[in-house]
Amino acid sequence: MIACSFDNLIKLLDKKLELDSRLDVYDHLDNCDTCRDAIYHIKRDRDEAALLFRPFRARKLSVA
């Protein structure tokens, strides 16, 4: 099993790892809660849609 590596997580999300390295990271993620949590937070922070506030059932304001 490989040690925790933030760089490998970033490379995995950027699709810059070769197949063997990806498989090693996936095996590591099966056993490491910290890295799984880091992957979740990195993806959430990169998602631009998560930064937009879209209130449900908001009334449309009209400017007269």
N, CA, C, O and CB atoms as a CASP TS submission, in Angstrom:
PFRMAT TS
TARGET T0000
AUTHOR 0000-0000-0000
METHOD Language model
MODEL 1
PARENT N/A
ATOM      1  N   MET     1       0.844  -1.178   0.000  1.00  0.00           N
ATOM      2  CA  MET     1       0.000   0.000   0.000  1.00  0.00           C
ATOM      3  C   MET     1       0.888   1.239   0.000  1.00  0.00           C
ATOM      4  O   MET     1       1.908   1.278   0.688  1.00  0.00           O
ATOM      5  CB  MET     1      -0.960  -0.001   1.219  1.00  0.00           C
ATOM      6  N   ILE     2       0.501   2.245  -0.768  1.00  0.00           N
ATOM      7  CA  ILE     2       1.271   3.469  -0.818  1.00  0.00           C
ATOM      8  C   ILE     2       0.865   4.381   0.330  1.00  0.00           C
ATOM      9  O   ILE     2      -0.217   4.238   0.899  1.00  0.00           O
ATOM     10  CB  ILE     2       1.082   4.175  -2.166  1.00  0.00           C
ATOM     11  N   ALA     3       1.740   5.317   0.663  1.00  0.00           N
ATOM     12  CA  ALA     3       1.443   6.278   1.722  1.00  0.00           C
ATOM     13  C   ALA     3       0.543   7.377   1.162  1.00  0.00           C
ATOM     14  O   ALA     3       0.408   7.526  -0.053  1.00  0.00           O
ATOM     15  CB  ALA     3       2.752   6.882   2.312  1.00  0.00           C
ATOM     16  N   CYS     4      -0.061   8.131   2.053  1.00  0.00           N
ATOM     17  CA  CYS     4      -0.913   9.243   1.634  1.00  0.00           C
ATOM     18  C   CYS     4      -0.078  10.249   0.860  1.00  0.00           C
ATOM     19  O   CYS     4       1.020  10.612   1.281  1.00  0.00           O
ATOM     20  CB  CYS     4      -1.592   9.919   2.855  1.00  0.00           C
ATOM     21  N   SER     5      -0.602  10.697  -0.268  1.00  0.00           N
ATOM     22  CA  SER     5       0.102  11.668  -1.096  1.00  0.00           C
ATOM     23  C   SER     5      -0.907  12.614  -1.732  1.00  0.00           C
ATOM     24  O   SER     5      -1.676  12.224  -2.610  1.00  0.00           O
ATOM     25  CB  SER     5       0.951  10.961  -2.181  1.00  0.00           C
ATOM     26  N   PHE     6      -0.893  13.853  -1.278  1.00  0.00           N
ATOM     27  CA  PHE     6      -1.800  14.855  -1.819  1.00  0.00           C
ATOM     28  C   PHE     6      -1.519  15.074  -3.303  1.00  0.00           C
ATOM     29  O   PHE     6      -2.444  15.280  -4.089  1.00  0.00           O
ATOM     30  CB  PHE     6      -1.670  16.178  -1.045  1.00  0.00           C
ATOM     31  N   ASP     7      -0.248  15.032  -3.684  1.00  0.00           N
ATOM     32  CA  ASP     7       0.119  15.208  -5.096  1.00  0.00           C
ATOM     33  C   ASP     7      -0.496  14.120  -5.971  1.00  0.00           C
ATOM     34  O   ASP     7      -0.970  14.402  -7.071  1.00  0.00           O
ATOM     35  CB  ASP     7       1.643  15.204  -5.255  1.00  0.00           C
ATOM     36  N   ASN     8      -0.490  12.881  -5.487  1.00  0.00           N
ATOM     37  CA  ASN     8      -1.096  11.793  -6.266  1.00  0.00           C
ATOM     38  C   ASN     8      -2.601  11.968  -6.395  1.00  0.00           C
ATOM     39  O   ASN     8      -3.179  11.613  -7.422  1.00  0.00           O
ATOM     40  CB  ASN     8      -0.788  10.442  -5.622  1.00  0.00           C
ATOM     41  N   LEU     9      -3.239  12.509  -5.370  1.00  0.00           N
ATOM     42  CA  LEU     9      -4.684  12.748  -5.443  1.00  0.00           C
ATOM     43  C   LEU     9      -4.998  13.811  -6.496  1.00  0.00           C
ATOM     44  O   LEU     9      -5.947  13.673  -7.268  1.00  0.00           O
ATOM     45  CB  LEU     9      -5.234  13.181  -4.065  1.00  0.00           C
ATOM     46  N   ILE    10      -4.195  14.864  -6.515  1.00  0.00           N
ATOM     47  CA  ILE    10      -4.388  15.918  -7.505  1.00  0.00           C
ATOM     48  C   ILE    10      -4.148  15.370  -8.916  1.00  0.00           C
ATOM     49  O   ILE    10      -4.912  15.655  -9.837  1.00  0.00           O
ATOM     50  CB  ILE    10      -3.444  17.110  -7.219  1.00  0.00           C
ATOM     51  N   LYS    11      -3.083  14.585  -9.074  1.00  0.00           N
ATOM     52  CA  LYS    11      -2.784  14.002 -10.384  1.00  0.00           C
ATOM     53  C   LYS    11      -3.896  13.048 -10.824  1.00  0.00           C
ATOM     54  O   LYS    11      -4.225  12.978 -12.009  1.00  0.00           O
ATOM     55  CB  LYS    11      -1.435  13.261 -10.346  1.00  0.00           C
ATOM     56  N   LEU    12      -4.472  12.317  -9.872  1.00  0.00           N
ATOM     57  CA  LEU    12      -5.573  11.414 -10.189  1.00  0.00           C
ATOM     58  C   LEU    12      -6.765  12.205 -10.720  1.00  0.00           C
ATOM     59  O   LEU    12      -7.363  11.823 -11.725  1.00  0.00           O
ATOM     60  CB  LEU    12      -5.980  10.595  -8.948  1.00  0.00           C
ATOM     61  N   LEU    13      -7.110  13.292 -10.059  1.00  0.00           N
ATOM     62  CA  LEU    13      -8.244  14.104 -10.495  1.00  0.00           C
ATOM     63  C   LEU    13      -7.967  14.813 -11.819  1.00  0.00           C
ATOM     64  O   LEU    13      -8.885  15.054 -12.603  1.00  0.00           O
ATOM     65  CB  LEU    13      -8.591  15.129  -9.427  1.00  0.00           C
ATOM     66  N   ASP    14      -6.710  15.142 -12.064  1.00  0.00           N
ATOM     67  CA  ASP    14      -6.335  15.790 -13.321  1.00  0.00           C
ATOM     68  C   ASP    14      -6.084  14.784 -14.439  1.00  0.00           C
ATOM     69  O   ASP    14      -5.773  15.165 -15.567  1.00  0.00           O
ATOM     70  CB  ASP    14      -5.099  16.641 -13.116  1.00  0.00           C
ATOM     71  N   LYS    15      -6.222  13.497 -14.120  1.00  0.00           N
ATOM     72  CA  LYS    15      -6.012  12.400 -15.082  1.00  0.00           C
ATOM     73  C   LYS    15      -4.608  12.412 -15.661  1.00  0.00           C
ATOM     74  O   LYS    15      -4.411  12.250 -16.865  1.00  0.00           O
ATOM     75  CB  LYS    15      -7.027  12.487 -16.215  1.00  0.00           C
ATOM     76  N   LYS    16      -3.630  12.608 -14.772  1.00  0.00           N
ATOM     77  CA  LYS    16      -2.239  12.653 -15.190  1.00  0.00           C
ATOM     78  C   LYS    16      -1.432  11.481 -14.655  1.00  0.00           C
ATOM     79  O   LYS    16      -0.202  11.516 -14.691  1.00  0.00           O
ATOM     80  CB  LYS    16      -1.615  13.942 -14.745  1.00  0.00           C
ATOM     81  N   LEU    17      -2.094  10.451 -14.163  1.00  0.00           N
ATOM     82  CA  LEU    17      -1.405   9.259 -13.666  1.00  0.00           C
ATOM     83  C   LEU    17      -1.513   8.132 -14.678  1.00  0.00           C
ATOM     84  O   LEU    17      -2.520   7.987 -15.371  1.00  0.00           O
ATOM     85  CB  LEU    17      -1.985   8.817 -12.309  1.00  0.00           C
ATOM     86  N   GLU    18      -0.468   7.348 -14.745  1.00  0.00           N
ATOM     87  CA  GLU    18      -0.513   6.159 -15.588  1.00  0.00           C
ATOM     88  C   GLU    18      -1.381   5.107 -14.913  1.00  0.00           C
ATOM     89  O   GLU    18      -1.732   5.241 -13.741  1.00  0.00           O
ATOM     90  CB  GLU    18       0.915   5.607 -15.859  1.00  0.00           C
ATOM     91  N   LEU    19      -1.720   4.073 -15.648  1.00  0.00           N
ATOM     92  CA  LEU    19      -2.647   3.054 -15.164  1.00  0.00           C
ATOM     93  C   LEU    19      -2.185   2.414 -13.853  1.00  0.00           C
ATOM     94  O   LEU    19      -2.977   2.291 -12.918  1.00  0.00           O
ATOM     95  CB  LEU    19      -2.825   1.984 -16.217  1.00  0.00           C
ATOM     96  N   ASP    20      -0.929   2.009 -13.774  1.00  0.00           N
ATOM     97  CA  ASP    20      -0.439   1.368 -12.552  1.00  0.00           C
ATOM     98  C   ASP    20      -0.536   2.295 -11.346  1.00  0.00           C
ATOM     99  O   ASP    20      -0.913   1.869 -10.255  1.00  0.00           O
ATOM    100  CB  ASP    20       1.002   0.917 -12.739  1.00  0.00           C
ATOM    101  N   SER    21      -0.199   3.550 -11.549  1.00  0.00           N
ATOM    102  CA  SER    21      -0.274   4.523 -10.456  1.00  0.00           C
ATOM    103  C   SER    21      -1.717   4.770 -10.037  1.00  0.00           C
ATOM    104  O   SER    21      -2.020   4.886  -8.849  1.00  0.00           O
ATOM    105  CB  SER    21       0.384   5.842 -10.868  1.00  0.00           C
ATOM    106  N   ARG    22      -2.619   4.852 -11.043  1.00  0.00           N
ATOM    107  CA  ARG    22      -4.038   5.029 -10.719  1.00  0.00           C
ATOM    108  C   ARG    22      -4.563   3.872  -9.893  1.00  0.00           C
ATOM    109  O   ARG    22      -5.289   4.072  -8.919  1.00  0.00           O
ATOM    110  CB  ARG    22      -4.864   5.172 -11.994  1.00  0.00           C
ATOM    111  N   LEU    23      -4.197   2.663 -10.283  1.00  0.00           N
ATOM    112  CA  LEU    23      -4.658   1.485  -9.535  1.00  0.00           C
ATOM    113  C   LEU    23      -4.123   1.494  -8.116  1.00  0.00           C
ATOM    114  O   LEU    23      -4.832   1.120  -7.182  1.00  0.00           O
ATOM    115  CB  LEU    23      -4.232   0.196 -10.242  1.00  0.00           C
ATOM    116  N   ASP    24      -2.864   1.923  -7.942  1.00  0.00           N
ATOM    117  CA  ASP    24      -2.296   2.024  -6.594  1.00  0.00           C
ATOM    118  C   ASP    24      -3.063   3.037  -5.751  1.00  0.00           C
ATOM    119  O   ASP    24      -3.339   2.796  -4.576  1.00  0.00           O
ATOM    120  CB  ASP    24      -0.813   2.413  -6.664  1.00  0.00           C
ATOM    121  N   VAL    25      -3.399   4.158  -6.350  1.00  0.00           N
ATOM    122  CA  VAL    25      -4.137   5.190  -5.614  1.00  0.00           C
ATOM    123  C   VAL    25      -5.540   4.690  -5.277  1.00  0.00           C
ATOM    124  O   VAL    25      -6.026   4.915  -4.169  1.00  0.00           O
ATOM    125  CB  VAL    25      -4.215   6.505  -6.437  1.00  0.00           C
ATOM    126  N   TYR    26      -6.195   4.013  -6.221  1.00  0.00           N
ATOM    127  CA  TYR    26      -7.529   3.465  -5.937  1.00  0.00           C
ATOM    128  C   TYR    26      -7.482   2.435  -4.814  1.00  0.00           C
ATOM    129  O   TYR    26      -8.364   2.410  -3.956  1.00  0.00           O
ATOM    130  CB  TYR    26      -8.123   2.829  -7.199  1.00  0.00           C
ATOM    131  N   ASP    27      -6.458   1.588  -4.815  1.00  0.00           N
ATOM    132  CA  ASP    27      -6.298   0.628  -3.711  1.00  0.00           C
ATOM    133  C   ASP    27      -6.103   1.349  -2.387  1.00  0.00           C
ATOM    134  O   ASP    27      -6.651   0.945  -1.361  1.00  0.00           O
ATOM    135  CB  ASP    27      -5.107  -0.309  -3.976  1.00  0.00           C
ATOM    136  N   HIS    28      -5.318   2.420  -2.418  1.00  0.00           N
ATOM    137  CA  HIS    28      -5.089   3.186  -1.202  1.00  0.00           C
ATOM    138  C   HIS    28      -6.389   3.835  -0.722  1.00  0.00           C
ATOM    139  O   HIS    28      -6.667   3.864   0.477  1.00  0.00           O
ATOM    140  CB  HIS    28      -4.010   4.254  -1.437  1.00  0.00           C
ATOM    141  N   LEU    29      -7.179   4.355  -1.657  1.00  0.00           N
ATOM    142  CA  LEU    29      -8.433   5.008  -1.281  1.00  0.00           C
ATOM    143  C   LEU    29      -9.423   4.039  -0.641  1.00  0.00           C
ATOM    144  O   LEU    29     -10.263   4.448   0.161  1.00  0.00           O
ATOM    145  CB  LEU    29      -9.067   5.652  -2.498  1.00  0.00           C
ATOM    146  N   ASP    30      -9.327   2.756  -0.992  1.00  0.00           N
ATOM    147  CA  ASP    30     -10.199   1.757  -0.369  1.00  0.00           C
ATOM    148  C   ASP    30      -9.986   1.664   1.132  1.00  0.00           C
ATOM    149  O   ASP    30     -10.900   1.316   1.879  1.00  0.00           O
ATOM    150  CB  ASP    30      -9.970   0.401  -0.999  1.00  0.00           C
ATOM    151  N   ASN    31      -8.761   1.980   1.569  1.00  0.00           N
ATOM    152  CA  ASN    31      -8.417   1.785   2.977  1.00  0.00           C
ATOM    153  C   ASN    31      -8.168   3.075   3.746  1.00  0.00           C
ATOM    154  O   ASN    31      -7.952   3.026   4.957  1.00  0.00           O
ATOM    155  CB  ASN    31      -7.211   0.927   3.075  1.00  0.00           C
ATOM    156  N   CYS    32      -8.190   4.212   3.090  1.00  0.00           N
ATOM    157  CA  CYS    32      -7.800   5.460   3.755  1.00  0.00           C
ATOM    158  C   CYS    32      -8.955   6.461   3.757  1.00  0.00           C
ATOM    159  O   CYS    32      -9.275   7.060   2.731  1.00  0.00           O
ATOM    160  CB  CYS    32      -6.568   6.076   3.065  1.00  0.00           C
ATOM    161  N   ASP    33      -9.562   6.627   4.907  1.00  0.00           N
ATOM    162  CA  ASP    33     -10.666   7.581   5.033  1.00  0.00           C
ATOM    163  C   ASP    33     -10.209   9.019   4.812  1.00  0.00           C
ATOM    164  O   ASP    33     -10.959   9.828   4.265  1.00  0.00           O
ATOM    165  CB  ASP    33     -11.312   7.455   6.403  1.00  0.00           C
ATOM    166  N   THR    34      -9.002   9.342   5.226  1.00  0.00           N
ATOM    167  CA  THR    34      -8.481  10.698   5.094  1.00  0.00           C
ATOM    168  C   THR    34      -8.352  11.096   3.623  1.00  0.00           C
ATOM    169  O   THR    34      -8.742  12.199   3.242  1.00  0.00           O
ATOM    170  CB  THR    34      -7.124  10.818   5.796  1.00  0.00           C
ATOM    171  N   CYS    35      -7.813  10.215   2.809  1.00  0.00           N
ATOM    172  CA  CYS    35      -7.645  10.515   1.389  1.00  0.00           C
ATOM    173  C   CYS    35      -8.984  10.545   0.660  1.00  0.00           C
ATOM    174  O   CYS    35      -9.174  11.358  -0.245  1.00  0.00           O
ATOM    175  CB  CYS    35      -6.723   9.489   0.740  1.00  0.00           C
ATOM    176  N   ARG    36      -9.913   9.672   1.041  1.00  0.00           N
ATOM    177  CA  ARG    36     -11.245   9.718   0.435  1.00  0.00           C
ATOM    178  C   ARG    36     -11.913  11.050   0.748  1.00  0.00           C
ATOM    179  O   ARG    36     -12.548  11.650  -0.119  1.00  0.00           O
ATOM    180  CB  ARG    36     -12.119   8.545   0.938  1.00  0.00           C
ATOM    181  N   ASP    37     -11.770  11.509   1.981  1.00  0.00           N
ATOM    182  CA  ASP    37     -12.330  12.791   2.373  1.00  0.00           C
ATOM    183  C   ASP    37     -11.648  13.932   1.617  1.00  0.00           C
ATOM    184  O   ASP    37     -12.306  14.889   1.210  1.00  0.00           O
ATOM    185  CB  ASP    37     -12.191  12.993   3.888  1.00  0.00           C
ATOM    186  N   ALA    38     -10.338  13.832   1.429  1.00  0.00           N
ATOM    187  CA  ALA    38      -9.602  14.860   0.691  1.00  0.00           C
ATOM    188  C   ALA    38     -10.068  14.928  -0.758  1.00  0.00           C
ATOM    189  O   ALA    38     -10.245  16.020  -1.299  1.00  0.00           O
ATOM    190  CB  ALA    38      -8.092  14.585   0.747  1.00  0.00           C
ATOM    191  N   ILE    39     -10.269  13.769  -1.395  1.00  0.00           N
ATOM    192  CA  ILE    39     -10.770  13.726  -2.771  1.00  0.00           C
ATOM    193  C   ILE    39     -12.124  14.428  -2.861  1.00  0.00           C
ATOM    194  O   ILE    39     -12.364  15.220  -3.773  1.00  0.00           O
ATOM    195  CB  ILE    39     -10.889  12.263  -3.266  1.00  0.00           C
ATOM    196  N   TYR    40     -12.995  14.133  -1.917  1.00  0.00           N
ATOM    197  CA  TYR    40     -14.320  14.756  -1.904  1.00  0.00           C
ATOM    198  C   TYR    40     -14.202  16.274  -1.828  1.00  0.00           C
ATOM    199  O   TYR    40     -14.854  16.985  -2.592  1.00  0.00           O
ATOM    200  CB  TYR    40     -15.154  14.229  -0.723  1.00  0.00           C
ATOM    201  N   HIS    41     -13.379  16.775  -0.917  1.00  0.00           N
ATOM    202  CA  HIS    41     -13.253  18.212  -0.722  1.00  0.00           C
ATOM    203  C   HIS    41     -12.572  18.899  -1.916  1.00  0.00           C
ATOM    204  O   HIS    41     -12.954  20.007  -2.290  1.00  0.00           O
ATOM    205  CB  HIS    41     -12.470  18.492   0.555  1.00  0.00           C
ATOM    206  N   ILE    42     -11.593  18.261  -2.498  1.00  0.00           N
ATOM    207  CA  ILE    42     -10.926  18.840  -3.669  1.00  0.00           C
ATOM    208  C   ILE    42     -11.915  18.960  -4.826  1.00  0.00           C
ATOM    209  O   ILE    42     -11.986  20.003  -5.476  1.00  0.00           O
ATOM    210  CB  ILE    42      -9.704  17.979  -4.088  1.00  0.00           C
ATOM    211  N   LYS    43     -12.677  17.899  -5.087  1.00  0.00           N
ATOM    212  CA  LYS    43     -13.658  17.932  -6.179  1.00  0.00           C
ATOM    213  C   LYS    43     -14.725  18.982  -5.912  1.00  0.00           C
ATOM    214  O   LYS    43     -15.127  19.704  -6.824  1.00  0.00           O
ATOM    215  CB  LYS    43     -14.311  16.551  -6.364  1.00  0.00           C
ATOM    216  N   ARG    44     -15.186  19.072  -4.674  1.00  0.00           N
ATOM    217  CA  ARG    44     -16.209  20.059  -4.331  1.00  0.00           C
ATOM    218  C   ARG    44     -15.680  21.477  -4.522  1.00  0.00           C
ATOM    219  O   ARG    44     -16.387  22.343  -5.038  1.00  0.00           O
ATOM    220  CB  ARG    44     -16.682  19.861  -2.884  1.00  0.00           C
ATOM    221  N   ASP    45     -14.440  21.713  -4.107  1.00  0.00           N
ATOM    222  CA  ASP    45     -13.864  23.050  -4.242  1.00  0.00           C
ATOM    223  C   ASP    45     -13.628  23.421  -5.700  1.00  0.00           C
ATOM    224  O   ASP    45     -13.704  24.596  -6.057  1.00  0.00           O
ATOM    225  CB  ASP    45     -12.559  23.138  -3.470  1.00  0.00           C
ATOM    226  N   ARG    46     -13.344  22.444  -6.538  1.00  0.00           N
ATOM    227  CA  ARG    46     -13.112  22.711  -7.954  1.00  0.00           C
ATOM    228  C   ARG    46     -14.409  22.906  -8.734  1.00  0.00           C
ATOM    229  O   ARG    46     -14.392  23.474  -9.826  1.00  0.00           O
ATOM    230  CB  ARG    46     -12.318  21.580  -8.565  1.00  0.00           C
ATOM    231  N   ASP    47     -15.508  22.453  -8.198  1.00  0.00           N
ATOM    232  CA  ASP    47     -16.782  22.515  -8.898  1.00  0.00           C
ATOM    233  C   ASP    47     -17.341  23.935  -8.833  1.00  0.00           C
ATOM    234  O   ASP    47     -17.738  24.402  -7.765  1.00  0.00           O
ATOM    235  CB  ASP    47     -17.785  21.506  -8.296  1.00  0.00           C
ATOM    236  N   GLU    48     -17.369  24.605  -9.952  1.00  0.00           N
ATOM    237  CA  GLU    48     -17.845  25.982  -9.973  1.00  0.00           C
ATOM    238  C   GLU    48     -19.323  26.077  -9.619  1.00  0.00           C
ATOM    239  O   GLU    48     -19.763  27.081  -9.060  1.00  0.00           O
ATOM    240  CB  GLU    48     -17.602  26.596 -11.336  1.00  0.00           C
ATOM    241  N   ALA    49     -20.078  25.056  -9.935  1.00  0.00           N
ATOM    242  CA  ALA    49     -21.509  25.091  -9.645  1.00  0.00           C
ATOM    243  C   ALA    49     -21.774  25.112  -8.152  1.00  0.00           C
ATOM    244  O   ALA    49     -22.809  25.618  -7.717  1.00  0.00           O
ATOM    245  CB  ALA    49     -22.206  23.900 -10.276  1.00  0.00           C
ATOM    246  N   ALA    50     -20.863  24.575  -7.363  1.00  0.00           N
ATOM    247  CA  ALA    50     -21.046  24.563  -5.917  1.00  0.00           C
ATOM    248  C   ALA    50     -20.897  25.961  -5.330  1.00  0.00           C
ATOM    249  O   ALA    50     -21.343  26.218  -4.211  1.00  0.00           O
ATOM    250  CB  ALA    50     -20.050  23.611  -5.265  1.00  0.00           C
ATOM    251  N   LEU    51     -20.268  26.868  -6.083  1.00  0.00           N
ATOM    252  CA  LEU    51     -20.051  28.218  -5.584  1.00  0.00           C
ATOM    253  C   LEU    51     -21.225  29.147  -5.854  1.00  0.00           C
ATOM    254  O   LEU    51     -21.277  30.252  -5.314  1.00  0.00           O
ATOM    255  CB  LEU    51     -18.809  28.790  -6.196  1.00  0.00           C
ATOM    256  N   LEU    52     -22.173  28.710  -6.688  1.00  0.00           N
ATOM    257  CA  LEU    52     -23.322  29.541  -7.011  1.00  0.00           C
ATOM    258  C   LEU    52     -24.459  29.287  -6.038  1.00  0.00           C
ATOM    259  O   LEU    52     -24.766  28.141  -5.709  1.00  0.00           O
ATOM    260  CB  LEU    52     -23.783  29.286  -8.442  1.00  0.00           C
ATOM    261  N   PHE    53     -25.078  30.360  -5.584  1.00  0.00           N
ATOM    262  CA  PHE    53     -26.216  30.238  -4.693  1.00  0.00           C
ATOM    263  C   PHE    53     -27.485  30.338  -5.520  1.00  0.00           C
ATOM    264  O   PHE    53     -27.736  31.357  -6.162  1.00  0.00           O
ATOM    265  CB  PHE    53     -26.183  31.324  -3.583  1.00  0.00           C
ATOM    266  N   ARG    54     -28.279  29.289  -5.504  1.00  0.00           N
ATOM    267  CA  ARG    54     -29.537  29.267  -6.248  1.00  0.00           C
ATOM    268  C   ARG    54     -30.675  28.939  -5.290  1.00  0.00           C
ATOM    269  O   ARG    54     -30.997  27.770  -5.075  1.00  0.00           O
ATOM    270  CB  ARG    54     -29.482  28.237  -7.416  1.00  0.00           C
ATOM    271  N   PRO    55     -31.273  29.963  -4.724  1.00  0.00           N
ATOM    272  CA  PRO    55     -32.361  29.698  -3.781  1.00  0.00           C
ATOM    273  C   PRO    55     -33.586  29.121  -4.500  1.00  0.00           C
ATOM    274  O   PRO    55     -33.941  29.548  -5.599  1.00  0.00           O
ATOM    275  CB  PRO    55     -32.745  30.989  -3.032  1.00  0.00           C
ATOM    276  N   PHE    56     -34.207  28.162  -3.862  1.00  0.00           N
ATOM    277  CA  PHE    56     -35.405  27.572  -4.409  1.00  0.00           C
ATOM    278  C   PHE    56     -36.607  28.428  -4.010  1.00  0.00           C
ATOM    279  O   PHE    56     -36.677  28.987  -2.916  1.00  0.00           O
ATOM    280  CB  PHE    56     -35.572  26.111  -3.924  1.00  0.00           C
ATOM    281  N   ARG    57     -37.537  28.501  -4.943  1.00  0.00           N
ATOM    282  CA  ARG    57     -38.786  29.243  -4.714  1.00  0.00           C
ATOM    283  C   ARG    57     -38.541  30.714  -4.374  1.00  0.00           C
ATOM    284  O   ARG    57     -39.309  31.316  -3.623  1.00  0.00           O
ATOM    285  CB  ARG    57     -39.578  28.590  -3.593  1.00  0.00           C
ATOM    286  N   ALA    58     -37.495  31.277  -4.914  1.00  0.00           N
ATOM    287  CA  ALA    58     -37.242  32.703  -4.680  1.00  0.00           C
ATOM    288  C   ALA    58     -38.138  33.518  -5.603  1.00  0.00           C
ATOM    289  O   ALA    58     -38.337  33.163  -6.765  1.00  0.00           O
ATOM    290  CB  ALA    58     -35.736  33.059  -4.911  1.00  0.00           C
ATOM    291  N   ARG    59     -38.667  34.594  -5.084  1.00  0.00           N
ATOM    292  CA  ARG    59     -39.526  35.455  -5.896  1.00  0.00           C
ATOM    293  C   ARG    59     -38.661  36.328  -6.764  1.00  0.00           C
ATOM    294  O   ARG    59     -37.617  36.813  -6.331  1.00  0.00           O
ATOM    295  CB  ARG    59     -40.458  36.316  -5.017  1.00  0.00           C
ATOM    296  N   LYS    60     -39.094  36.528  -7.990  1.00  0.00           N
ATOM    297  CA  LYS    60     -38.368  37.368  -8.923  1.00  0.00           C
ATOM    298  C   LYS    60     -38.627  38.824  -8.580  1.00  0.00           C
ATOM    299  O   LYS    60     -39.775  39.246  -8.441  1.00  0.00           O
ATOM    300  CB  LYS    60     -38.774  37.061 -10.382  1.00  0.00           C
ATOM    301  N   LEU    61     -37.553  39.584  -8.447  1.00  0.00           N
ATOM    302  CA  LEU    61     -37.686  41.000  -8.132  1.00  0.00           C
ATOM    303  C   LEU    61     -37.755  41.766  -9.434  1.00  0.00           C
ATOM    304  O   LEU    61     -36.961  41.533 -10.346  1.00  0.00           O
ATOM    305  CB  LEU    61     -36.511  41.503  -7.247  1.00  0.00           C
ATOM    306  N   SER    62     -38.699  42.676  -9.518  1.00  0.00           N
ATOM    307  CA  SER    62     -38.807  43.503 -10.719  1.00  0.00           C
ATOM    308  C   SER    62     -38.403  44.935 -10.357  1.00  0.00           C
ATOM    309  O   SER    62     -38.784  45.472  -9.317  1.00  0.00           O
ATOM    310  CB  SER    62     -40.263  43.459 -11.311  1.00  0.00           C
ATOM    311  N   VAL    63     -37.630  45.517 -11.241  1.00  0.00           N
ATOM    312  CA  VAL    63     -37.190  46.892 -11.045  1.00  0.00           C
ATOM    313  C   VAL    63     -38.050  47.784 -11.925  1.00  0.00           C
ATOM    314  O   VAL    63     -38.064  47.626 -13.146  1.00  0.00           O
ATOM    315  CB  VAL    63     -35.667  47.063 -11.375  1.00  0.00           C
ATOM    316  N   ALA    64     -38.755  48.704 -11.325  1.00  0.00           N
ATOM    317  CA  ALA    64     -39.641  49.581 -12.096  1.00  0.00           C
ATOM    318  C   ALA    64     -39.044  50.933 -12.311  1.00  0.00           C
ATOM    319  O   ALA    64     -39.664  51.789 -12.942  1.00  0.00           O
ATOM    320  CB  ALA    64     -40.966  49.728 -11.413  1.00  0.00           C
TER
END
